[in-house]
Amino acid sequence: MIEELFEVDGEDRVVLHLHVHPGAGRTEIVGRHGDALKIRVATPPEQGRANDACVRLLAEVFEVKPSAVDLVSGATSRSKRFALTGVDVEALRGQLERVLDEGDVRPSARRPPARPARP
């Protein structure tokens, strides 16, 4: 169930449960790891760089600003919790379902929305 991947913490804040694999070949969301969202990041776990990569990936995938993503726990662990502020819980559920259905989700694999043609 999707609900075990996050906790609702207020009206517009959720805490995602993550299992992070630092130093991977590329940065991507790859699915589930028990009751957590499994993420690979290409950066090594040095001086918080892997955590910063998680922030950037979560901000892009869940369409929030990086400043709205905070590490809550697990700074030096593979099991982490990141809070996303300013999100609609129902929309987040839908985004999680989409992410899990699509499989490997990489920032570079996402296409920007098409621009309307200029007259």
Stockholm file with secondary structure:
# STOCKHOLM 1.0

chainA/1-119         MIEELFEVDGEDRVVLHLHVHPGAGRTEIVGRHGDALKIRVATPPEQGRANDACVRLLAEVFEVKPSAVDLVSGATSRSKRFALTGVDVEALRGQLERVLDEGDVRPSARRPPARPARP
#=GR chainA/1-119 SS CGGGGEEECSSSEEEEEEEEETTCSSCEEEEEETTEEEEECSSCSSTTHHHHHHHHHHHHHTTCCGGGEEEEECTTSSEEEEEEESCCHHHHHHHHHHHHHHCSBCGGGSCCCCCCCCC
#=GC SS_cons         CGGGGEEECSSSEEEEEEEEETTCSSCEEEEEETTEEEEECSSCSSTTHHHHHHHHHHHHHTTCCGGGEEEEECTTSSEEEEEEESCCHHHHHHHHHHHHHHCSBCGGGSCCCCCCCCC
//
